[in-house]
Amino acid sequence: MTAWVECLPAPNISCRLSNGTEFRFSGEEVGFNKTIPCRNVSGYSYKVAVALSLFLGWLGADRFYLGYPALVRPTT
């Protein structure tokens, strides 16, 4: 149960390719593709998640509620 996701880098991000050339992203092209595990969020209340996001989002309470306790740094 995985999903194939296209990752779009932020505008003006530069990457040095393996051949030594530098590539600057405009924000509209796909930087890389990655498979990520699907998360089943059934059983969670949309209204509770929105309320947590609005009032306690700066603490990340909504992410904990939905089962995403940390941001994961992508590996290349």
Gaussian input, Z-matrix of N, CA and C with variables (Angstrom, degrees):
# hf/3-21g

backbone

0 1
 N
 C     1     B1
 C     2     B2     1     A1
 N     3     B3     2     A2     1     D1
 C     4     B4     3     A3     2     D2
 C     5     B5     4     A4     3     D3
 N     6     B6     5     A5     4     D4
 C     7     B7     6     A6     5     D5
 C     8     B8     7     A7     6     D6
 N     9     B9     8     A8     7     D7
 C    10    B10     9     A9     8     D8
 C    11    B11    10    A10     9     D9
 N    12    B12    11    A11    10    D10
 C    13    B13    12    A12    11    D11
 C    14    B14    13    A13    12    D12
 N    15    B15    14    A14    13    D13
 C    16    B16    15    A15    14    D14
 C    17    B17    16    A16    15    D15
 N    18    B18    17    A17    16    D16
 C    19    B19    18    A18    17    D17
 C    20    B20    19    A19    18    D18
 N    21    B21    20    A20    19    D19
 C    22    B22    21    A21    20    D20
 C    23    B23    22    A22    21    D21
 N    24    B24    23    A23    22    D22
 C    25    B25    24    A24    23    D23
 C    26    B26    25    A25    24    D24
 N    27    B27    26    A26    25    D25
 C    28    B28    27    A27    26    D26
 C    29    B29    28    A28    27    D27
 N    30    B30    29    A29    28    D28
 C    31    B31    30    A30    29    D29
 C    32    B32    31    A31    30    D30
 N    33    B33    32    A32    31    D31
 C    34    B34    33    A33    32    D32
 C    35    B35    34    A34    33    D33
 N    36    B36    35    A35    34    D34
 C    37    B37    36    A36    35    D35
 C    38    B38    37    A37    36    D36
 N    39    B39    38    A38    37    D37
 C    40    B40    39    A39    38    D38
 C    41    B41    40    A40    39    D39
 N    42    B42    41    A41    40    D40
 C    43    B43    42    A42    41    D41
 C    44    B44    43    A43    42    D42
 N    45    B45    44    A44    43    D43
 C    46    B46    45    A45    44    D44
 C    47    B47    46    A46    45    D45
 N    48    B48    47    A47    46    D46
 C    49    B49    48    A48    47    D47
 C    50    B50    49    A49    48    D48
 N    51    B51    50    A50    49    D49
 C    52    B52    51    A51    50    D50
 C    53    B53    52    A52    51    D51
 N    54    B54    53    A53    52    D52
 C    55    B55    54    A54    53    D53
 C    56    B56    55    A55    54    D54
 N    57    B57    56    A56    55    D55
 C    58    B58    57    A57    56    D56
 C    59    B59    58    A58    57    D57
 N    60    B60    59    A59    58    D58
 C    61    B61    60    A60    59    D59
 C    62    B62    61    A61    60    D60
 N    63    B63    62    A62    61    D61
 C    64    B64    63    A63    62    D62
 C    65    B65    64    A64    63    D63
 N    66    B66    65    A65    64    D64
 C    67    B67    66    A66    65    D65
 C    68    B68    67    A67    66    D66
 N    69    B69    68    A68    67    D67
 C    70    B70    69    A69    68    D68
 C    71    B71    70    A70    69    D69
 N    72    B72    71    A71    70    D70
 C    73    B73    72    A72    71    D71
 C    74    B74    73    A73    72    D72
 N    75    B75    74    A74    73    D73
 C    76    B76    75    A75    74    D74
 C    77    B77    76    A76    75    D75
 N    78    B78    77    A77    76    D76
 C    79    B79    78    A78    77    D77
 C    80    B80    79    A79    78    D78
 N    81    B81    80    A80    79    D79
 C    82    B82    81    A81    80    D80
 C    83    B83    82    A82    81    D81
 N    84    B84    83    A83    82    D82
 C    85    B85    84    A84    83    D83
 C    86    B86    85    A85    84    D84
 N    87    B87    86    A86    85    D85
 C    88    B88    87    A87    86    D86
 C    89    B89    88    A88    87    D87
 N    90    B90    89    A89    88    D88
 C    91    B91    90    A90    89    D89
 C    92    B92    91    A91    90    D90
 N    93    B93    92    A92    91    D91
 C    94    B94    93    A93    92    D92
 C    95    B95    94    A94    93    D93
 N    96    B96    95    A95    94    D94
 C    97    B97    96    A96    95    D95
 C    98    B98    97    A97    96    D96
 N    99    B99    98    A98    97    D97
 C   100   B100    99    A99    98    D98
 C   101   B101   100   A100    99    D99
 N   102   B102   101   A101   100   D100
 C   103   B103   102   A102   101   D101
 C   104   B104   103   A103   102   D102
 N   105   B105   104   A104   103   D103
 C   106   B106   105   A105   104   D104
 C   107   B107   106   A106   105   D105
 N   108   B108   107   A107   106   D106
 C   109   B109   108   A108   107   D107
 C   110   B110   109   A109   108   D108
 N   111   B111   110   A110   109   D109
 C   112   B112   111   A111   110   D110
 C   113   B113   112   A112   111   D111
 N   114   B114   113   A113   112   D112
 C   115   B115   114   A114   113   D113
 C   116   B116   115   A115   114   D114
 N   117   B117   116   A116   115   D115
 C   118   B118   117   A117   116   D116
 C   119   B119   118   A118   117   D117
 N   120   B120   119   A119   118   D118
 C   121   B121   120   A120   119   D119
 C   122   B122   121   A121   120   D120
 N   123   B123   122   A122   121   D121
 C   124   B124   123   A123   122   D122
 C   125   B125   124   A124   123   D123
 N   126   B126   125   A125   124   D124
 C   127   B127   126   A126   125   D125
 C   128   B128   127   A127   126   D126
 N   129   B129   128   A128   127   D127
 C   130   B130   129   A129   128   D128
 C   131   B131   130   A130   129   D129
 N   132   B132   131   A131   130   D130
 C   133   B133   132   A132   131   D131
 C   134   B134   133   A133   132   D132
 N   135   B135   134   A134   133   D133
 C   136   B136   135   A135   134   D134
 C   137   B137   136   A136   135   D135
 N   138   B138   137   A137   136   D136
 C   139   B139   138   A138   137   D137
 C   140   B140   139   A139   138   D138
 N   141   B141   140   A140   139   D139
 C   142   B142   141   A141   140   D140
 C   143   B143   142   A142   141   D141
 N   144   B144   143   A143   142   D142
 C   145   B145   144   A144   143   D143
 C   146   B146   145   A145   144   D144
 N   147   B147   146   A146   145   D145
 C   148   B148   147   A147   146   D146
 C   149   B149   148   A148   147   D147
 N   150   B150   149   A149   148   D148
 C   151   B151   150   A150   149   D149
 C   152   B152   151   A151   150   D150
 N   153   B153   152   A152   151   D151
 C   154   B154   153   A153   152   D152
 C   155   B155   154   A154   153   D153
 N   156   B156   155   A155   154   D154
 C   157   B157   156   A156   155   D155
 C   158   B158   157   A157   156   D156
 N   159   B159   158   A158   157   D157
 C   160   B160   159   A159   158   D158
 C   161   B161   160   A160   159   D159
 N   162   B162   161   A161   160   D160
 C   163   B163   162   A162   161   D161
 C   164   B164   163   A163   162   D162
 N   165   B165   164   A164   163   D163
 C   166   B166   165   A165   164   D164
 C   167   B167   166   A166   165   D165
 N   168   B168   167   A167   166   D166
 C   169   B169   168   A168   167   D167
 C   170   B170   169   A169   168   D168
 N   171   B171   170   A170   169   D169
 C   172   B172   171   A171   170   D170
 C   173   B173   172   A172   171   D171
 N   174   B174   173   A173   172   D172
 C   175   B175   174   A174   173   D173
 C   176   B176   175   A175   174   D174
 N   177   B177   176   A176   175   D175
 C   178   B178   177   A177   176   D176
 C   179   B179   178   A178   177   D177
 N   180   B180   179   A179   178   D178
 C   181   B181   180   A180   179   D179
 C   182   B182   181   A181   180   D180
 N   183   B183   182   A182   181   D181
 C   184   B184   183   A183   182   D182
 C   185   B185   184   A184   183   D183
 N   186   B186   185   A185   184   D184
 C   187   B187   186   A186   185   D185
 C   188   B188   187   A187   186   D186
 N   189   B189   188   A188   187   D187
 C   190   B190   189   A189   188   D188
 C   191   B191   190   A190   189   D189
 N   192   B192   191   A191   190   D190
 C   193   B193   192   A192   191   D191
 C   194   B194   193   A193   192   D192
 N   195   B195   194   A194   193   D193
 C   196   B196   195   A195   194   D194
 C   197   B197   196   A196   195   D195
 N   198   B198   197   A197   196   D196
 C   199   B199   198   A198   197   D197
 C   200   B200   199   A199   198   D198
 N   201   B201   200   A200   199   D199
 C   202   B202   201   A201   200   D200
 C   203   B203   202   A202   201   D201
 N   204   B204   203   A203   202   D202
 C   205   B205   204   A204   203   D203
 C   206   B206   205   A205   204   D204
 N   207   B207   206   A206   205   D205
 C   208   B208   207   A207   206   D206
 C   209   B209   208   A208   207   D207
 N   210   B210   209   A209   208   D208
 C   211   B211   210   A210   209   D209
 C   212   B212   211   A211   210   D210
 N   213   B213   212   A212   211   D211
 C   214   B214   213   A213   212   D212
 C   215   B215   214   A214   213   D213
 N   216   B216   215   A215   214   D214
 C   217   B217   216   A216   215   D215
 C   218   B218   217   A217   216   D216
 N   219   B219   218   A218   217   D217
 C   220   B220   219   A219   218   D218
 C   221   B221   220   A220   219   D219
 N   222   B222   221   A221   220   D220
 C   223   B223   222   A222   221   D221
 C   224   B224   223   A223   222   D222
 N   225   B225   224   A224   223   D223
 C   226   B226   225   A225   224   D224
 C   227   B227   226   A226   225   D225

   B1=1.4451
   B2=1.5187
   B3=1.3307
   B4=1.4589
   B5=1.5111
   B6=1.3276
   B7=1.4630
   B8=1.5223
   B9=1.3247
   B10=1.4552
   B11=1.5247
   B12=1.3280
   B13=1.4619
   B14=1.5180
   B15=1.3414
   B16=1.4553
   B17=1.5218
   B18=1.3191
   B19=1.4593
   B20=1.5243
   B21=1.3334
   B22=1.4546
   B23=1.5269
   B24=1.3284
   B25=1.4602
   B26=1.5257
   B27=1.3182
   B28=1.4601
   B29=1.5283
   B30=1.3379
   B31=1.4708
   B32=1.5284
   B33=1.3185
   B34=1.4633
   B35=1.5252
   B36=1.3316
   B37=1.4617
   B38=1.5243
   B39=1.3183
   B40=1.4599
   B41=1.5168
   B42=1.3277
   B43=1.4563
   B44=1.5163
   B45=1.3174
   B46=1.4597
   B47=1.5222
   B48=1.3169
   B49=1.4562
   B50=1.5244
   B51=1.3190
   B52=1.4605
   B53=1.5298
   B54=1.3301
   B55=1.4724
   B56=1.5290
   B57=1.3440
   B58=1.4617
   B59=1.5130
   B60=1.3285
   B61=1.4639
   B62=1.5213
   B63=1.3353
   B64=1.4618
   B65=1.5271
   B66=1.3229
   B67=1.4688
   B68=1.5190
   B69=1.3387
   B70=1.4588
   B71=1.5352
   B72=1.3349
   B73=1.4620
   B74=1.5195
   B75=1.3238
   B76=1.4602
   B77=1.5260
   B78=1.3378
   B79=1.4582
   B80=1.5135
   B81=1.3356
   B82=1.4624
   B83=1.5244
   B84=1.3263
   B85=1.4573
   B86=1.5195
   B87=1.3220
   B88=1.4661
   B89=1.5187
   B90=1.3271
   B91=1.4551
   B92=1.5108
   B93=1.3334
   B94=1.4541
   B95=1.5192
   B96=1.3050
   B97=1.4651
   B98=1.5208
   B99=1.3088
   B100=1.4526
   B101=1.5202
   B102=1.3239
   B103=1.4583
   B104=1.5246
   B105=1.3121
   B106=1.4557
   B107=1.5227
   B108=1.3245
   B109=1.4598
   B110=1.5218
   B111=1.3120
   B112=1.4616
   B113=1.5236
   B114=1.3047
   B115=1.4667
   B116=1.5193
   B117=1.3063
   B118=1.4588
   B119=1.5251
   B120=1.3291
   B121=1.4608
   B122=1.5253
   B123=1.3156
   B124=1.4556
   B125=1.5165
   B126=1.3013
   B127=1.4492
   B128=1.5165
   B129=1.3281
   B130=1.4567
   B131=1.5211
   B132=1.3066
   B133=1.4522
   B134=1.5226
   B135=1.3197
   B136=1.4596
   B137=1.5311
   B138=1.3124
   B139=1.4687
   B140=1.5278
   B141=1.3330
   B142=1.4639
   B143=1.5292
   B144=1.3202
   B145=1.4670
   B146=1.5246
   B147=1.3320
   B148=1.4713
   B149=1.5190
   B150=1.3276
   B151=1.4676
   B152=1.5299
   B153=1.3199
   B154=1.4611
   B155=1.5207
   B156=1.3207
   B157=1.4532
   B158=1.5255
   B159=1.3227
   B160=1.4645
   B161=1.5236
   B162=1.3238
   B163=1.4587
   B164=1.5299
   B165=1.3283
   B166=1.4609
   B167=1.5306
   B168=1.3352
   B169=1.4603
   B170=1.5115
   B171=1.3182
   B172=1.4698
   B173=1.5265
   B174=1.3285
   B175=1.4600
   B176=1.5309
   B177=1.3396
   B178=1.4603
   B179=1.5135
   B180=1.3396
   B181=1.4691
   B182=1.5211
   B183=1.3175
   B184=1.4665
   B185=1.5249
   B186=1.3321
   B187=1.4672
   B188=1.5242
   B189=1.3303
   B190=1.4655
   B191=1.5214
   B192=1.3235
   B193=1.4644
   B194=1.5265
   B195=1.3464
   B196=1.4628
   B197=1.5330
   B198=1.3315
   B199=1.4558
   B200=1.5093
   B201=1.3307
   B202=1.4572
   B203=1.5337
   B204=1.3219
   B205=1.4664
   B206=1.5207
   B207=1.3308
   B208=1.4654
   B209=1.5199
   B210=1.3040
   B211=1.4513
   B212=1.5117
   B213=1.3171
   B214=1.4592
   B215=1.5126
   B216=1.3430
   B217=1.4493
   B218=1.5271
   B219=1.3363
   B220=1.4695
   B221=1.5234
   B222=1.3104
   B223=1.4483
   B224=1.5126
   B225=1.2941
   B226=1.4671
   B227=1.4923
   A1=110.07
   A2=115.40
   A3=120.99
   A4=109.71
   A5=115.04
   A6=121.66
   A7=108.81
   A8=117.38
   A9=123.57
   A10=106.99
   A11=117.20
   A12=122.23
   A13=110.06
   A14=116.16
   A15=121.47
   A16=108.10
   A17=117.00
   A18=121.77
   A19=109.44
   A20=115.85
   A21=122.21
   A22=109.30
   A23=118.57
   A24=120.15
   A25=110.94
   A26=116.03
   A27=121.45
   A28=108.92
   A29=117.00
   A30=119.64
   A31=111.52
   A32=115.48
   A33=124.82
   A34=114.54
   A35=117.04
   A36=121.21
   A37=107.38
   A38=116.40
   A39=121.22
   A40=109.55
   A41=115.64
   A42=121.95
   A43=108.99
   A44=115.89
   A45=120.52
   A46=107.09
   A47=115.90
   A48=122.11
   A49=110.43
   A50=116.85
   A51=121.75
   A52=112.15
   A53=117.90
   A54=120.27
   A55=112.08
   A56=117.57
   A57=121.43
   A58=115.21
   A59=117.82
   A60=119.25
   A61=110.13
   A62=114.95
   A63=120.13
   A64=109.25
   A65=116.44
   A66=122.10
   A67=108.58
   A68=116.90
   A69=121.82
   A70=109.23
   A71=115.77
   A72=121.49
   A73=110.40
   A74=116.17
   A75=120.96
   A76=111.37
   A77=117.24
   A78=121.79
   A79=112.89
   A80=117.05
   A81=120.19
   A82=113.15
   A83=117.40
   A84=119.13
   A85=110.75
   A86=114.96
   A87=121.36
   A88=108.55
   A89=116.01
   A90=120.65
   A91=111.77
   A92=116.41
   A93=121.41
   A94=108.61
   A95=116.05
   A96=123.16
   A97=108.13
   A98=115.83
   A99=119.92
   A100=108.84
   A101=116.60
   A102=119.96
   A103=107.56
   A104=115.80
   A105=121.13
   A106=108.67
   A107=117.71
   A108=119.71
   A109=110.58
   A110=115.88
   A111=121.09
   A112=109.20
   A113=116.10
   A114=121.10
   A115=108.42
   A116=115.30
   A117=120.24
   A118=108.00
   A119=116.28
   A120=119.90
   A121=111.75
   A122=116.79
   A123=118.06
   A124=109.15
   A125=115.77
   A126=120.38
   A127=112.45
   A128=117.24
   A129=121.06
   A130=109.42
   A131=115.82
   A132=120.81
   A133=110.48
   A134=116.84
   A135=122.23
   A136=110.04
   A137=116.96
   A138=120.57
   A139=111.63
   A140=116.93
   A141=120.46
   A142=109.93
   A143=117.05
   A144=120.78
   A145=111.11
   A146=117.61
   A147=121.04
   A148=110.52
   A149=117.37
   A150=120.79
   A151=110.42
   A152=117.43
   A153=120.31
   A154=111.32
   A155=116.47
   A156=120.65
   A157=111.15
   A158=116.96
   A159=121.02
   A160=112.47
   A161=116.61
   A162=119.87
   A163=114.70
   A164=116.98
   A165=120.06
   A166=112.39
   A167=116.00
   A168=120.25
   A169=113.25
   A170=117.09
   A171=120.53
   A172=111.41
   A173=117.23
   A174=121.58
   A175=112.09
   A176=116.66
   A177=120.70
   A178=113.84
   A179=117.47
   A180=120.65
   A181=111.95
   A182=117.51
   A183=120.88
   A184=110.83
   A185=117.48
   A186=120.78
   A187=110.78
   A188=117.54
   A189=120.58
   A190=110.37
   A191=116.63
   A192=120.97
   A193=111.03
   A194=116.36
   A195=120.70
   A196=113.37
   A197=117.79
   A198=120.45
   A199=114.78
   A200=118.14
   A201=123.03
   A202=108.01
   A203=118.41
   A204=120.12
   A205=115.45
   A206=119.49
   A207=120.08
   A208=110.14
   A209=115.16
   A210=120.21
   A211=107.55
   A212=117.10
   A213=121.44
   A214=108.40
   A215=115.70
   A216=120.18
   A217=108.47
   A218=117.32
   A219=118.93
   A220=111.75
   A221=115.93
   A222=121.19
   A223=108.75
   A224=116.73
   A225=119.77
   A226=111.72
   D1=79.62
   D2=177.58
   D3=-127.19
   D4=160.17
   D5=177.40
   D6=-121.69
   D7=141.99
   D8=177.40
   D9=-92.10
   D10=117.07
   D11=-173.11
   D12=-116.77
   D13=135.11
   D14=173.94
   D15=-90.25
   D16=125.21
   D17=-178.17
   D18=-100.64
   D19=125.77
   D20=-178.96
   D21=-106.06
   D22=114.45
   D23=178.18
   D24=-67.30
   D25=156.54
   D26=176.35
   D27=-64.97
   D28=154.78
   D29=178.59
   D30=-59.82
   D31=148.67
   D32=176.12
   D33=67.11
   D34=23.26
   D35=172.87
   D36=-88.45
   D37=130.30
   D38=179.25
   D39=-106.54
   D40=139.89
   D41=176.69
   D42=-128.72
   D43=139.49
   D44=175.42
   D45=-94.55
   D46=120.73
   D47=-178.82
   D48=-76.98
   D49=166.56
   D50=-176.80
   D51=-63.19
   D52=-24.15
   D53=179.04
   D54=-87.00
   D55=2.92
   D56=175.66
   D57=96.64
   D58=-10.70
   D59=178.92
   D60=-79.75
   D61=154.70
   D62=-179.74
   D63=-105.67
   D64=136.79
   D65=-179.31
   D66=-122.24
   D67=128.64
   D68=178.40
   D69=-106.64
   D70=124.52
   D71=-179.15
   D72=-82.75
   D73=141.64
   D74=177.06
   D75=-91.14
   D76=-11.17
   D77=-178.10
   D78=100.64
   D79=-3.86
   D80=-177.67
   D81=-111.85
   D82=-13.70
   D83=-179.55
   D84=-98.48
   D85=154.83
   D86=-179.36
   D87=-75.71
   D88=126.29
   D89=178.69
   D90=-82.22
   D91=-43.41
   D92=178.13
   D93=-163.91
   D94=164.65
   D95=176.20
   D96=-112.30
   D97=148.28
   D98=-178.18
   D99=-148.23
   D100=143.41
   D101=172.91
   D102=-93.63
   D103=133.74
   D104=178.84
   D105=-127.00
   D106=149.79
   D107=178.35
   D108=-70.41
   D109=140.99
   D110=177.03
   D111=-76.04
   D112=141.54
   D113=177.92
   D114=-112.93
   D115=128.80
   D116=177.81
   D117=-89.41
   D118=118.20
   D119=-178.80
   D120=-106.19
   D121=15.20
   D122=177.65
   D123=-64.13
   D124=144.02
   D125=-178.07
   D126=97.63
   D127=-11.19
   D128=176.95
   D129=-96.74
   D130=144.47
   D131=179.44
   D132=-88.71
   D133=126.35
   D134=177.66
   D135=-61.31
   D136=-41.09
   D137=-178.57
   D138=-65.08
   D139=-39.93
   D140=178.24
   D141=-66.27
   D142=-42.30
   D143=179.71
   D144=-62.32
   D145=-41.93
   D146=178.51
   D147=-66.25
   D148=-43.04
   D149=179.57
   D150=-62.72
   D151=-43.97
   D152=177.05
   D153=-62.64
   D154=-39.00
   D155=179.56
   D156=-65.18
   D157=-42.30
   D158=-178.67
   D159=-69.03
   D160=-44.03
   D161=-172.50
   D162=-95.69
   D163=-31.32
   D164=-176.97
   D165=-127.95
   D166=18.55
   D167=-178.91
   D168=-60.55
   D169=-33.37
   D170=-179.76
   D171=-65.92
   D172=-19.16
   D173=175.42
   D174=-94.71
   D175=-11.10
   D176=-178.67
   D177=83.58
   D178=17.27
   D179=-177.67
   D180=-60.44
   D181=-36.58
   D182=-179.91
   D183=-65.77
   D184=-37.75
   D185=179.43
   D186=-67.07
   D187=-40.47
   D188=176.82
   D189=-64.17
   D190=-42.11
   D191=-179.73
   D192=-59.80
   D193=-41.21
   D194=-176.98
   D195=-86.07
   D196=-1.59
   D197=176.91
   D198=91.14
   D199=18.44
   D200=176.31
   D201=-116.47
   D202=75.48
   D203=-172.03
   D204=-72.31
   D205=-15.39
   D206=-178.17
   D207=-148.66
   D208=152.64
   D209=172.21
   D210=-80.05
   D211=135.60
   D212=-177.76
   D213=-104.32
   D214=127.98
   D215=177.95
   D216=-76.62
   D217=128.14
   D218=-178.14
   D219=-66.59
   D220=144.93
   D221=176.43
   D222=-99.48
   D223=144.71
   D224=-179.81
   D225=-115.04

